[in-house]
Amino acid sequence: MTTHPQYMDSRRICADDHAAPAMTPPRLALALALLAVACGPSAPAGSPAPVPARLFRYDVTAGPGARELSVSAVFPQGRSRRIGVEDGALRFVRDLEIDTGDGEPLPVSPDGNVFVIPACPASGCRLRYRFLLADAARAFDDVGFAEEHAGAMLAPASTWLLRPFGVDPPEARFRLRVTTPAPLRFVSGIFRAPDDPSAFDVSLADLPHSPYSAFGPLDMHHLEIGASRVEVALVPGLGPALAAETLAWIESSARAITSYYGRFPVPRALVIVLPARGDEVGFSSALGHGGASIVTRIGKDSPPGTIASSWVMAHEMVHLGFPNIGRRRAWLAEGLATYVEPIARARAGLIPAEEVWRWLVGGLPQGLPEGDDSGLDHTPTWGRIYWGGALFCLLADLAIRERTGNARSLDDALAGVVAAGGTIAVKWSIEEALEAGDRAAGVTVLGELFARMKDDAVTVDLDALFATLGVRAGSEGIEFDDAAPLAALRAAMTAKPASKEAMVRLAARPDAPIPLKPFPSK
């Protein structure tokens, strides 16, 4: 899930004079060398694989209003299993019984926080149970677990599908089919089966963290973004004009992200739109693991134009283009979304370049280490997660550009991660992700910068860095100095793709203010 800087309290901004020497440009390569002195030191695919023999099958039928679900599951052969659902949701499972083919189905009672079922024979065994989804929604009141919203029931499959705990091989998969009574629909960010679009099919290991799902009288829209599809489920409550503006906002955000990466990060994504109180876009979040999904809240009293100008959807869509790397490394995932979102929107013409730098000039100081802060891996505070991560991204972007003569950039590295299968649908180590990015960029900037910033507090002379880039905050807003040493790099960051080639020529001209290293041969 994601919480953007705008929704959290900022920490006090102050520099720690004893944490680490400041990085002082003008030459970025020298700056990175100074940073090194201060600090000391095959990928999984993102789309569903063919269905293997170790397949867990679930058939779910929703009752009226989806208040209750009837679940029939077929588990393959295996020894006795401990099975369960999302933490705290076991109390909403009713009448579990198992049929192993040896006679009458046997009732199964809870054993603490789990059920224990007997071994399944070679032909498998069948489980049946009811899940009280409306009761779970009242108890949790959380879209990440279960929530009722304007007549829709929202709950990831991990809340209502009984799953085995740690006893099945990693290649095991699950296939889900859902039947709903009219006018209800079922939607989920889980990837669909490659051989049957009516079913959902992914790794069983993804089930505990599965994408958002919803049952309800949903207004469905399909957006074709290149070779990808964005499915939008509007929960009842938005008027026609606001719904139309919301759809246009989702599409423009998707196209901005597509332009940045060269493709939309995933083949299919689900966006669930919830009407909410207020007059702006509210808290939004993304979930992956076996698919891609976003939930966003739209204030029902939003004035015309408010939704179209929001950065929130583009921020969440950046998350779709990076693998799950664990909570300890949330600073990289959130830093990327914080950094990439305004750049992607500027390139798409949705905001001016000055807005990107207003955002960075105002925000990046909050990512500097304070007091006894340590490296990014060890300081899980709001400022260090969002803005410390964004600072890492800015330094990486500039270093890649300088080392390659402005021919490559962070967007090339991130596009390479996506091309290698590193999306929100999968779980990788941070080292796998950075290695894929460095391969695509042709330089080892990401790995080097990670080694320097993960364990040690690193501060940066931001005023000097901004001056070298030709960025200054004037009385009337952000002003640019095109004569600054790294002005060409700064201009290329927000340039529309069509003009990127011109920026490369500008940076490589014989009278450029700084010598730029040629792109290394492979």
C-alpha positions as CSV (number, residue, x, y, z in Angstrom):
1,M,0.0,0.0,0.0
2,T,1.0,3.6,-0.4
3,T,0.7,6.7,1.7
4,H,1.9,9.8,-0.2
5,P,3.7,12.7,1.5
6,Q,0.7,15.0,1.2
7,Y,-1.3,12.8,3.6
8,M,1.2,12.6,6.4
9,D,2.8,15.0,8.8
10,S,6.2,16.3,7.8
11,R,9.1,15.9,10.2
12,R,11.2,18.9,11.5
13,I,13.7,19.9,8.8
14,C,17.2,20.4,10.1
15,A,20.7,19.2,9.0
16,D,22.9,17.0,11.1
17,D,26.4,18.5,10.9
18,H,27.9,15.3,12.2
19,A,26.1,12.7,10.2
20,A,28.2,12.8,7.0
21,P,30.0,15.4,4.9
22,A,27.7,17.3,2.5
23,M,27.8,16.4,-1.2
24,T,28.7,19.5,-3.0
25,P,28.5,19.8,-6.9
26,P,29.2,21.3,-9.4
27,R,30.3,18.1,-11.1
28,L,28.0,15.2,-10.3
29,A,30.7,12.6,-10.8
30,L,32.8,14.4,-8.2
31,A,29.8,14.7,-6.0
32,L,29.2,10.9,-6.1
33,A,32.9,10.4,-5.4
34,L,32.6,12.6,-2.3
35,L,29.4,10.6,-1.3
36,A,31.4,7.4,-1.5
37,V,34.1,8.8,0.8
38,A,31.4,9.8,3.3
39,C,29.5,6.5,3.3
40,G,32.0,3.7,2.8
41,P,31.0,1.0,0.7
42,S,17.4,-14.4,-13.4
43,A,14.3,-12.6,-12.8
44,P,10.8,-13.9,-12.3
45,A,8.3,-13.0,-15.0
46,G,5.3,-10.7,-14.2
47,S,2.6,-12.6,-16.2
48,P,0.9,-15.9,-15.4
49,A,2.7,-19.1,-16.3
50,P,1.0,-22.2,-17.8
51,V,-1.2,-24.1,-15.4
52,P,0.8,-26.8,-13.5
53,A,-0.6,-30.0,-12.0
54,R,-0.4,-28.6,-8.5
55,L,-3.5,-26.5,-8.9
56,F,-5.9,-25.4,-6.1
57,R,-9.4,-24.7,-7.6
58,Y,-11.9,-22.3,-6.0
59,D,-15.5,-21.7,-7.2
60,V,-17.2,-18.9,-5.3
61,T,-20.9,-18.0,-5.5
62,A,-22.0,-14.7,-4.0
63,G,-25.4,-14.4,-2.4
64,P,-27.7,-11.4,-2.5
65,G,-25.7,-8.2,-2.0
66,A,-22.6,-10.4,-1.7
67,R,-23.2,-10.4,2.0
68,E,-22.4,-14.1,2.1
69,L,-20.1,-16.2,-0.1
70,S,-20.4,-19.9,-0.8
71,V,-17.0,-21.4,-1.5
72,S,-16.2,-24.8,-3.0
73,A,-12.5,-25.6,-3.3
74,V,-10.6,-28.6,-4.7
75,F,-7.2,-29.2,-3.2
76,P,-4.7,-31.5,-4.9
77,Q,-3.0,-34.5,-3.4
78,G,-1.0,-33.7,-0.3
79,R,-0.4,-34.5,3.4
80,S,-2.4,-33.0,6.2
81,R,-2.6,-29.3,5.9
82,R,-3.1,-26.3,8.2
83,I,-5.3,-23.8,6.3
84,G,-6.6,-20.4,7.1
85,V,-7.5,-16.9,5.9
86,E,-6.5,-13.3,6.6
87,D,-5.6,-12.6,10.2
88,G,-8.8,-12.1,12.2
89,A,-11.1,-13.4,9.4
90,L,-11.3,-17.0,10.5
91,R,-14.3,-16.2,12.7
92,F,-16.3,-15.4,9.6
93,V,-15.9,-18.9,8.1
94,R,-18.9,-21.1,8.7
95,D,-19.8,-24.8,8.1
96,L,-16.4,-26.0,6.8
97,E,-16.5,-29.6,5.6
98,I,-14.1,-31.8,3.6
99,D,-14.8,-34.6,1.3
100,T,-11.8,-36.9,0.7
101,G,-13.9,-39.4,-1.4
102,D,-13.9,-42.0,1.4
103,G,-17.5,-41.4,2.5
104,E,-19.7,-38.6,3.8
105,P,-18.1,-35.1,4.0
106,L,-16.5,-34.5,7.4
107,P,-17.1,-31.2,9.4
108,V,-13.9,-29.4,10.4
109,S,-13.7,-27.2,13.5
110,P,-11.1,-24.4,14.1
111,D,-7.9,-25.3,15.8
112,G,-6.9,-22.0,17.3
113,N,-6.3,-19.6,14.4
114,V,-6.4,-22.3,11.7
115,F,-8.3,-25.4,10.5
116,V,-6.4,-28.7,10.2
117,I,-7.6,-30.9,7.3
118,P,-6.6,-34.5,6.7
119,A,-4.4,-35.6,3.8
120,C,-5.9,-35.4,0.3
121,P,-5.7,-38.5,-1.9
122,A,-4.4,-38.7,-5.4
123,S,-7.8,-37.5,-6.7
124,G,-7.7,-34.5,-4.4
125,C,-10.3,-33.5,-1.9
126,R,-13.2,-31.0,-1.9
127,L,-13.8,-28.3,0.7
128,R,-17.1,-26.4,1.2
129,Y,-17.8,-23.5,3.5
130,R,-19.6,-20.2,3.8
131,F,-17.9,-16.8,4.4
132,L,-19.9,-14.0,6.1
133,L,-18.5,-11.1,4.0
134,A,-20.9,-8.4,5.3
135,D,-20.0,-9.3,8.9
136,A,-16.3,-9.2,8.0
137,A,-16.8,-5.8,6.4
138,R,-18.5,-4.4,9.5
139,A,-15.7,-5.7,11.7
140,F,-12.7,-4.7,9.6
141,D,-14.0,-1.6,7.9
142,D,-10.8,-1.5,5.9
143,V,-10.5,-1.9,2.1
144,G,-7.3,-3.9,2.6
145,F,-9.2,-6.6,4.5
146,A,-13.0,-6.1,4.1
147,E,-15.2,-3.0,3.8
148,E,-18.7,-2.2,2.6
149,H,-18.9,1.0,0.5
150,A,-22.0,2.4,-1.1
151,G,-23.5,-1.1,-1.6
152,A,-20.2,-2.7,-2.7
153,M,-18.2,-5.3,-0.8
154,L,-14.5,-4.8,-1.1
155,A,-12.1,-7.5,0.1
156,P,-9.0,-9.1,-1.4
157,A,-9.3,-12.8,-2.0
158,S,-6.9,-13.4,0.9
159,T,-9.7,-12.5,3.2
160,W,-12.2,-15.1,2.1
161,L,-10.3,-17.9,0.4
162,L,-9.0,-20.6,2.8
163,R,-5.4,-21.4,1.8
164,P,-2.7,-23.8,3.0
165,F,0.1,-22.5,5.2
166,G,3.5,-23.4,4.1
167,V,3.2,-27.1,3.0
168,D,2.9,-26.9,-0.8
169,P,5.6,-26.5,-3.4
170,P,6.4,-23.1,-4.8
171,E,5.1,-24.0,-8.3
172,A,1.6,-24.6,-6.9
173,R,-1.1,-22.3,-8.3
174,F,-4.7,-21.4,-7.6
175,R,-7.5,-20.8,-10.1
176,L,-10.6,-18.8,-9.1
177,R,-14.0,-18.5,-10.6
178,V,-16.7,-16.2,-9.2
179,T,-20.4,-16.2,-9.9
180,T,-22.6,-13.2,-8.8
181,P,-26.4,-12.6,-9.1
182,A,-27.5,-9.7,-11.2
183,P,-26.9,-6.8,-10.9
184,L,-23.8,-7.6,-8.9
185,R,-20.4,-7.9,-10.6
186,F,-17.1,-9.3,-9.3
187,V,-13.8,-7.6,-10.2
188,S,-10.2,-8.3,-9.1
189,G,-6.7,-7.2,-9.9
190,I,-5.6,-10.9,-10.0
191,F,-4.3,-11.8,-13.4
192,R,-6.7,-13.8,-15.5
193,A,-5.9,-17.4,-16.7
194,P,-4.0,-17.4,-20.0
195,D,-6.2,-20.2,-21.3
196,D,-9.5,-19.0,-19.9
197,P,-10.3,-15.3,-19.5
198,S,-13.3,-16.1,-17.3
199,A,-11.0,-17.4,-14.5
200,F,-8.2,-15.9,-12.4
201,D,-5.0,-17.9,-12.2
202,V,-1.7,-17.1,-10.4
203,S,0.8,-18.6,-8.0
204,L,-0.6,-19.9,-4.7
205,A,2.2,-18.0,-3.0
206,D,0.6,-14.7,-4.1
207,L,-2.7,-15.5,-2.4
208,P,-1.8,-14.1,1.1
209,H,-1.1,-10.7,-0.5
210,S,-3.6,-10.7,-3.3
211,P,-4.7,-7.6,-5.1
212,Y,-7.9,-5.6,-4.4
213,S,-11.2,-7.2,-5.3
214,A,-14.8,-6.1,-5.1
215,F,-18.4,-7.4,-5.4
216,G,-21.2,-4.9,-6.2
217,P,-23.4,-3.0,-8.7
218,L,-20.3,-1.6,-10.3
219,D,-20.2,0.6,-13.4
220,M,-17.4,-0.9,-15.5
221,H,-15.2,0.8,-18.0
222,H,-12.2,-0.5,-20.1
223,L,-9.4,1.7,-21.1
224,E,-7.1,0.4,-23.9
225,I,-3.6,1.8,-23.2
226,G,-1.3,0.5,-25.9
227,A,-1.2,-3.3,-25.6
228,S,-2.5,-3.1,-22.0
229,R,-6.0,-2.8,-20.5
230,V,-7.0,-0.7,-17.5
231,E,-10.3,-1.9,-16.0
232,V,-12.1,0.8,-14.0
233,A,-14.8,-0.2,-11.5
234,L,-16.9,2.8,-10.4
235,V,-18.7,2.2,-7.1
236,P,-22.1,4.0,-7.1
237,G,-22.2,7.5,-5.8
238,L,-20.4,9.8,-8.3
239,G,-22.5,12.0,-10.5
240,P,-22.1,11.7,-14.3
241,A,-19.9,14.7,-14.7
242,L,-17.5,13.7,-11.9
243,A,-17.4,10.1,-13.1
244,A,-16.5,11.3,-16.6
245,E,-13.7,13.5,-15.2
246,T,-12.4,10.6,-13.1
247,L,-12.2,8.3,-16.1
248,A,-10.4,11.0,-18.1
249,W,-8.0,11.5,-15.2
250,I,-7.2,7.8,-15.0
251,E,-6.6,7.6,-18.7
252,S,-4.4,10.6,-18.9
253,S,-2.4,9.3,-15.9
254,A,-2.0,5.9,-17.6
255,R,-0.8,7.5,-20.8
256,A,1.7,9.7,-18.9
257,I,3.1,6.6,-17.2
258,T,3.2,4.7,-20.5
259,S,5.2,7.5,-22.1
260,Y,7.7,7.4,-19.3
261,Y,8.2,3.6,-19.4
262,G,7.7,3.2,-23.1
263,R,4.8,0.8,-22.2
264,F,2.2,0.5,-19.5
265,P,3.9,-1.5,-16.8
266,V,1.5,-4.4,-16.6
267,P,-0.8,-6.1,-19.2
268,R,-3.9,-5.6,-17.1
269,A,-4.7,-3.5,-14.1
270,L,-7.8,-2.8,-12.1
271,V,-8.7,0.6,-10.6
272,I,-11.6,0.7,-8.1
273,V,-13.0,4.2,-7.6
274,L,-14.8,4.8,-4.3
275,P,-17.0,7.9,-3.8
276,A,-16.0,9.7,-0.6
277,R,-16.7,12.7,1.5
278,G,-14.9,15.9,0.6
279,D,-13.8,17.9,-2.4
280,E,-10.6,16.2,-3.6
281,V,-8.9,13.0,-4.3
282,G,-8.5,11.0,-1.0
283,F,-6.2,8.3,0.2
284,S,-5.3,5.9,-2.6
285,S,-3.2,2.7,-2.6
286,A,-1.9,-0.1,-4.9
287,L,-1.7,-3.8,-4.3
288,G,0.0,-6.5,-6.4
289,H,1.3,-10.0,-5.9
290,G,-0.2,-12.0,-8.8
291,G,-1.8,-9.0,-10.4
292,A,-2.2,-5.2,-10.2
293,S,-4.8,-3.1,-8.6
294,I,-5.4,0.4,-7.3
295,V,-8.1,1.8,-5.0
296,T,-8.7,5.5,-5.1
297,R,-11.2,7.7,-3.3
298,I,-12.9,10.6,-5.0
299,G,-14.6,13.4,-3.1
300,K,-18.2,13.7,-4.1
301,D,-18.1,17.5,-3.7
302,S,-15.0,18.0,-5.9
303,P,-15.3,21.1,-8.1
304,P,-14.7,20.7,-11.8
305,G,-11.0,20.4,-12.6
306,T,-10.0,19.2,-9.2
307,I,-9.7,15.6,-10.1
308,A,-7.9,16.3,-13.4
309,S,-5.1,18.2,-11.7
310,S,-4.4,15.6,-9.0
311,W,-1.1,13.7,-9.0
312,V,-2.4,10.7,-7.0
313,M,-3.3,8.3,-9.8
314,A,0.1,8.8,-11.6
315,H,1.8,8.2,-8.2
316,E,0.0,4.9,-7.7
317,M,0.6,3.8,-11.3
318,V,4.3,4.2,-10.8
319,H,4.0,1.5,-8.1
320,L,2.7,-0.9,-10.8
321,G,6.1,-0.7,-12.5
322,F,8.3,-1.9,-9.7
323,P,8.4,-5.3,-7.8
324,N,7.5,-5.8,-4.2
325,I,10.8,-5.6,-2.3
326,G,9.6,-5.7,1.3
327,R,8.7,-3.1,3.9
328,R,12.3,-2.5,4.9
329,R,13.0,-1.1,1.5
330,A,9.7,0.9,1.2
331,W,11.9,4.0,0.8
332,L,12.8,2.9,-2.7
333,A,9.3,2.1,-3.9
334,E,7.8,5.2,-2.4
335,G,10.8,7.4,-3.4
336,L,10.4,6.3,-7.0
337,A,6.7,7.1,-7.0
338,T,7.3,10.5,-5.4
339,Y,10.1,11.3,-7.9
340,V,8.8,9.8,-11.1
341,E,5.2,11.0,-10.9
342,P,5.7,14.7,-11.6
343,I,8.3,14.1,-14.2
344,A,6.0,11.7,-16.1
345,R,3.2,14.2,-15.9
346,A,5.4,17.1,-17.1
347,R,6.5,15.1,-20.1
348,A,2.9,14.4,-21.0
349,G,2.1,18.1,-20.8
350,L,-0.1,17.8,-17.8
351,I,2.0,20.1,-15.6
352,P,4.8,22.6,-16.4
353,A,8.5,21.8,-15.7
354,E,8.5,24.5,-13.1
355,E,6.0,22.5,-11.1
356,V,8.3,19.5,-11.0
357,W,11.1,21.6,-9.5
358,R,8.8,23.4,-7.1
359,W,7.9,19.9,-5.8
360,L,11.5,18.8,-5.5
361,V,12.9,22.0,-4.1
362,G,10.2,22.1,-1.4
363,G,10.3,18.4,-0.6
364,L,13.8,17.0,-0.9
365,P,15.1,18.8,2.2
366,Q,12.7,16.6,4.2
367,G,14.6,13.5,3.0
368,L,18.0,14.6,4.5
369,P,19.2,12.7,7.6
370,E,18.4,14.3,11.0
371,G,19.9,13.8,14.5
372,D,21.0,10.2,14.9
373,D,19.4,8.9,11.6
374,S,21.3,6.2,9.8
375,G,21.0,4.8,6.3
376,L,17.8,4.5,4.3
377,D,17.4,0.9,5.2
378,H,17.4,1.8,8.9
379,T,15.4,5.0,9.2
380,P,11.7,4.2,8.5
381,T,10.4,7.7,9.1
382,W,8.1,9.6,6.8
383,G,10.7,12.1,5.5
384,R,13.3,9.5,4.8
385,I,10.9,7.0,3.2
386,Y,9.3,9.4,0.7
387,W,11.8,12.2,0.3
388,G,15.0,10.3,1.2
389,G,13.9,7.7,-1.5
390,A,13.2,10.5,-3.9
391,L,16.6,12.0,-3.3
392,F,18.2,8.7,-4.1
393,C,16.3,8.7,-7.4
394,L,17.3,12.2,-8.3
395,L,21.0,11.4,-7.7
396,A,20.7,8.2,-9.7
397,D,19.0,9.9,-12.6
398,L,21.6,12.7,-12.8
399,A,24.5,10.2,-12.5
400,I,23.2,8.0,-15.2
401,R,22.6,11.0,-17.5
402,E,26.1,12.3,-16.9
403,R,27.9,9.0,-17.4
404,T,26.0,8.3,-20.6
405,G,26.2,11.8,-22.1
406,N,22.5,12.4,-21.4
407,A,21.6,9.4,-23.7
408,R,20.3,7.2,-20.8
409,S,18.4,8.1,-17.6
410,L,16.5,6.6,-14.7
411,D,13.5,6.0,-16.9
412,D,15.6,3.7,-19.1
413,A,16.7,1.8,-15.9
414,L,13.1,1.5,-14.7
415,A,11.8,0.5,-18.1
416,G,14.5,-2.3,-18.0
417,V,13.1,-3.5,-14.7
418,V,9.6,-3.8,-16.1
419,A,10.9,-5.5,-19.3
420,A,12.7,-8.1,-17.1
421,G,9.3,-8.8,-15.4
422,G,9.8,-6.6,-12.3
423,T,6.3,-5.3,-11.7
424,I,4.0,-5.0,-8.7
425,A,2.8,-8.6,-9.6
426,V,6.0,-10.2,-8.3
427,K,8.3,-10.2,-5.3
428,W,12.0,-9.6,-5.9
429,S,15.0,-8.7,-3.7
430,I,16.1,-5.1,-4.0
431,E,19.4,-6.4,-5.4
432,E,17.6,-8.1,-8.3
433,A,15.7,-4.9,-9.1
434,L,18.7,-2.6,-9.0
435,E,20.8,-5.1,-11.1
436,A,18.1,-5.2,-13.8
437,G,18.0,-1.4,-13.8
438,D,21.7,-1.1,-14.1
439,R,21.8,-3.6,-17.0
440,A,19.2,-1.5,-18.9
441,A,21.0,1.8,-18.2
442,G,24.4,0.3,-19.1
443,V,26.1,1.8,-16.0
444,T,26.2,0.6,-12.4
445,V,24.9,3.7,-10.8
446,L,21.9,2.1,-8.9
447,G,24.0,-0.6,-7.2
448,E,26.8,1.9,-6.3
449,L,24.4,4.4,-4.9
450,F,22.5,1.8,-2.9
451,A,25.8,0.6,-1.3
452,R,26.6,4.1,-0.2
453,M,23.1,5.1,1.1
454,K,21.5,2.0,2.6
455,D,23.5,1.8,5.9
456,D,24.9,5.3,6.4
457,A,23.4,8.7,6.8
458,V,24.3,10.7,3.7
459,T,23.6,14.4,3.5
460,V,23.6,16.5,0.3
461,D,24.2,20.2,-0.3
462,L,20.9,20.7,-2.0
463,D,21.3,24.4,-2.5
464,A,24.6,23.8,-4.4
465,L,23.0,20.9,-6.4
466,F,20.0,23.0,-7.5
467,A,22.3,25.9,-8.4
468,T,24.4,23.5,-10.6
469,L,21.2,22.4,-12.3
470,G,20.1,25.9,-12.9
471,V,17.1,25.8,-10.5
472,R,16.3,28.6,-8.1
473,A,13.3,29.6,-6.1
474,G,12.5,33.2,-7.1
475,S,9.9,35.6,-5.7
476,E,7.5,34.6,-8.4
477,G,8.2,30.8,-8.3
478,I,10.8,28.5,-9.8
479,E,13.2,30.1,-12.3
480,F,15.7,28.3,-14.6
481,D,19.3,29.3,-15.5
482,D,20.1,27.6,-18.7
483,A,23.8,28.7,-18.4
484,A,24.3,26.5,-15.3
485,P,26.7,23.6,-15.6
486,L,24.1,20.8,-15.5
487,A,21.2,22.7,-17.1
488,A,21.1,20.4,-20.1
489,L,20.5,17.4,-17.7
490,R,17.8,19.3,-15.9
491,A,16.1,20.3,-19.1
492,A,16.2,16.7,-20.5
493,M,14.5,15.3,-17.3
494,T,11.2,16.9,-18.2
495,A,11.5,17.2,-21.9
496,K,8.8,15.6,-24.0
497,P,10.1,12.4,-25.7
498,A,10.2,14.0,-29.1
499,S,12.7,16.6,-27.9
500,K,14.9,14.2,-25.9
501,E,17.3,13.7,-28.9
502,A,17.8,17.5,-29.1
503,M,18.7,17.5,-25.4
504,V,21.3,14.8,-26.0
505,R,22.9,16.9,-28.7
506,L,22.9,20.0,-26.5
507,A,24.6,18.1,-23.6
508,A,27.2,16.6,-26.0
509,R,28.1,19.8,-27.8
510,P,31.9,20.7,-27.9
511,D,31.4,23.8,-25.8
512,A,29.3,22.2,-23.2
513,P,30.2,23.6,-19.7
514,I,31.2,20.2,-18.4
515,P,32.9,17.2,-20.1
516,L,30.5,14.3,-20.3
517,K,31.6,10.7,-20.3
518,P,30.7,8.7,-23.4
519,F,28.2,5.8,-23.1
520,P,30.3,2.7,-22.3
521,S,30.3,-0.1,-24.8
522,K,28.7,-3.4,-23.8
